[in-house]
Amino acid sequence: MIEKFAAVIRDSRAPVVRDPRLLLEESGPVKIYYAPFEYTNPQARLVLVGITPGPTQMLTSLNEARRALLGGKSGPGAVRDAKMAGGFSGEPMRSNLIKQLNHWGFQDWLGLSDAAELFSSARHFIQTTSLLRFPVFVDEDDYRGTPDMTRHPLLRSYLLEHFVAEVRALKGAVFVGLGPQVQTVLERLARDGVIGKDRVIGGMLHPSGNCTYRITYLTGDRRGPVPHATNPAPYDRGREMFRTSYLGR
């Protein structure tokens, strides 16, 4: 798909968030924009699943693709570079994600010393993705799960066309849903037979900045009071299930 938008990405006027030149489709207040997130890593053992790329991830991926294209790379090469740079990029998002992965023991499962390596030297182990592959905005604001992507015709079409294709392409990987909304959709897809229940790992929090205080508590010593609106039970249950099933602990 990058070939369709390569001229815009290379243009002297660099793309911006919600750039009208990158609009893919719209339905009422729902708008879907192109950003180069279509690369699938065939070696992935771990798939980290969000809802949809946010503004930071959109801009990071577009800027990386722009550098690659202007530097003479092919479209597929630019998409690969953009996906590597843009997936769960920005702070504190990436740090929040790494904290949880280390706390659960994914680094041990993959034979690493630190989960941070997944975003550098061990990038071949992971696929970063979203239920909705391309950035979605509602009334010019970030999409946070409303309207329901499994019922909204346009969003459902993107879920089935792109994410389900990734599930089928990555047959040997496990899928970690980041946040309860993602987990709900993954469980629904498992009930529909799209993905095996044994390939879905739930309980992690979405690593957005809004969850930083919760993640700090959950991955820390927990001697203080439980933070407001924090329920440790799903996180602890998911962590225990992962460690039992994959680490034998």
C-alpha positions in Angstrom: 0.0 0.0 0.0 2.9 2.4 0.5 3.3 2.7 -3.2 -0.1 4.6 -3.3 1.2 7.1 -0.7 4.9 7.2 -1.5 4.7 10.6 -3.3 2.9 12.1 -0.3 5.5 10.7 2.2 8.4 12.0 0.1 6.7 15.4 -0.6 8.5 18.6 0.4 5.7 19.1 2.8 6.2 16.3 5.3 3.1 14.3 6.4 1.5 15.2 9.7 -1.0 13.5 12.0 -4.4 13.2 10.4 -3.0 14.4 7.1 -5.9 14.6 4.7 -3.6 13.4 1.9 -3.3 10.1 3.8 -7.0 9.5 4.4 -8.0 6.0 3.6 -11.7 5.8 4.4 -14.2 7.6 6.6 -17.7 6.8 7.9 -19.4 9.7 9.8 -17.0 10.8 12.6 -14.7 7.8 12.0 -11.6 8.4 9.9 -8.8 5.9 9.0 -5.5 7.2 7.8 -2.6 5.5 6.1 0.7 5.0 8.0 3.3 2.4 7.0 2.4 -0.4 9.4 1.7 -3.3 7.0 5.0 -5.2 7.5 4.6 -8.7 9.1 7.7 -10.3 10.7 7.5 -14.0 9.6 9.9 -15.0 12.5 7.8 -13.5 15.3 7.2 -15.6 18.4 5.5 -12.8 20.3 2.9 -10.5 19.0 2.1 -7.4 21.0 -1.4 -6.1 20.2 -2.8 -2.7 20.7 -6.0 -1.0 19.6 -4.8 1.2 16.8 -1.6 3.3 16.2 -1.8 6.6 18.0 -0.5 10.0 16.8 3.0 9.4 18.1 3.3 6.1 16.4 1.8 7.4 13.2 4.2 10.3 13.0 7.2 8.2 13.9 6.5 5.6 11.3 5.8 8.2 8.6 9.0 10.1 9.4 11.0 6.8 9.3 9.5 5.8 6.0 10.2 9.3 4.6 13.9 9.0 5.6 14.1 5.5 4.0 12.4 6.5 0.7 14.4 9.7 0.3 17.5 7.6 1.0 16.7 5.4 -1.9 15.1 2.4 -0.2 12.3 0.4 -1.9 8.7 0.6 -0.7 8.9 -2.7 1.2 12.2 -1.7 2.8 10.7 1.6 3.9 7.7 -0.2 5.4 9.9 -2.5 7.4 12.0 0.3 8.8 8.9 2.3 9.6 7.3 -0.6 11.4 10.4 -1.2 13.5 10.6 2.4 14.5 6.9 3.1 15.0 5.6 0.1 16.9 4.7 1.2 20.5 7.2 4.1 20.1 7.4 7.1 22.3 7.7 7.5 26.1 6.5 6.5 28.5 4.8 3.9 26.3 7.8 1.8 25.4 9.2 1.9 28.9 5.8 0.9 30.4 5.7 -2.0 28.0 9.2 -3.2 28.7 8.5 -3.1 32.5 5.6 -5.4 32.1 7.4 -7.8 29.8 10.3 -8.1 32.2 8.0 -8.5 35.2 6.2 -11.4 33.5 9.5 -13.0 32.3 9.2 -12.8 28.6 13.0 -12.1 28.4 13.6 -15.5 30.1 11.2 -17.2 27.7 13.0 -15.8 24.7 16.5 -16.2 26.1 17.3 -12.5 26.6 18.7 -10.6 29.5 16.2 -7.7 29.2 13.0 -7.3 27.3 14.3 -4.0 26.0 16.4 -6.1 23.5 13.1 -6.8 21.7 13.2 -3.2 20.4 16.9 -3.5 19.3 19.0 -6.5 18.8 16.2 -9.1 19.3 13.6 -7.3 17.1 13.2 -10.5 15.1 11.3 -12.1 17.9 8.4 -9.8 17.9 5.6 -8.4 15.8 4.0 -5.1 17.0 0.6 -4.7 15.7 -2.9 -3.4 16.4 -6.4 -4.8 16.0 -6.9 -1.9 13.6 -3.7 -1.7 11.6 -3.9 1.9 10.5 -4.5 5.0 12.7 -8.2 5.5 13.5 -9.6 8.8 14.8 -13.1 9.6 15.9 -14.2 13.3 15.8 -10.5 14.1 15.3 -9.6 12.5 18.6 -7.8 9.2 19.3 -9.9 6.1 18.9 -10.3 4.4 22.3 -12.8 1.6 21.5 -15.9 3.5 20.7 -17.7 2.7 18.4 -17.3 -1.0 18.9 -14.9 -2.3 16.2 -16.7 -5.6 16.0 -20.0 -4.0 15.2 -19.1 -0.9 13.2 -19.1 -1.9 9.5 -16.0 0.0 8.5 -13.9 -0.8 11.5 -15.0 -4.4 11.4 -13.9 -4.7 7.8 -10.4 -3.5 8.8 -10.2 -5.8 11.7 -11.1 -8.9 9.6 -9.1 -7.9 6.5 -5.8 -7.0 8.2 -5.5 -8.3 11.8 -7.1 -11.7 11.0 -4.7 -12.1 8.1 -1.8 -11.5 10.5 -3.1 -14.2 12.9 -3.2 -16.6 10.0 0.3 -15.7 8.8 1.9 -16.0 12.3 0.9 -19.5 13.1 3.6 -20.2 15.6 3.3 -16.9 17.6 1.5 -16.0 20.8 -0.6 -12.9 21.0 -0.5 -10.5 24.0 -3.5 -8.2 24.3 -2.5 -4.8 25.8 -5.4 -3.6 27.8 -8.9 -5.0 28.5 -10.5 -3.7 25.3 -8.0 -5.5 23.2 -8.3 -8.6 25.3 -12.1 -8.6 24.8 -11.8 -8.6 21.0 -9.1 -11.3 21.1 -11.3 -13.5 23.2 -14.2 -12.9 20.8 -12.0 -14.0 17.9 -11.0 -17.1 19.8 -14.6 -18.0 20.4 -15.2 -17.6 16.7 -12.3 -19.9 15.9 -10.1 -17.3 14.3 -7.3 -17.8 16.8 -6.6 -20.6 19.3 -7.4 -19.8 22.9 -3.9 -21.2 23.8 -2.3 -18.5 21.7 -3.9 -15.6 23.5 -2.3 -14.1 26.7 -4.2 -11.6 28.6 -3.8 -9.4 31.7 -1.3 -6.8 30.7 -2.2 -3.1 30.9 -2.0 -0.9 27.9 1.3 0.9 28.1 0.0 4.4 27.6 1.1 7.2 29.8 -2.3 7.2 31.5 -1.4 3.8 33.0 2.1 4.6 34.1 1.2 4.9 37.8 -0.7 1.6 37.7 2.2 -0.2 35.9 4.7 1.2 38.3 2.7 -0.2 41.2 2.0 -3.6 39.6 5.6 -4.2 38.6 7.0 -2.8 41.9 7.1 -4.0 45.5 3.4 -3.0 46.1 4.0 -2.0 49.7 2.0 1.1 49.2 -1.8 1.4 48.8 -3.4 0.2 45.6 -3.6 3.2 43.2 -7.1 4.5 42.3 -9.0 2.5 39.7 -6.4 -0.3 39.7 -7.4 -3.9 39.9 -4.3 -6.1 40.3 -6.3 -9.4 39.9 -6.4 -9.7 36.0 -2.7 -8.7 35.8 -1.6 -11.1 38.4 -3.8 -13.9 37.0 -2.4 -13.4 33.5 1.2 -13.2 34.8 0.8 -16.4 36.8 -0.8 -18.3 33.8 2.1 -17.2 31.5 4.8 -18.1 34.0 3.2 -21.5 34.6 2.5 -22.3 30.9 5.7 -20.9 29.4 8.3 -20.8 32.1 7.3 -23.7 34.2 7.2 -21.7 37.4 
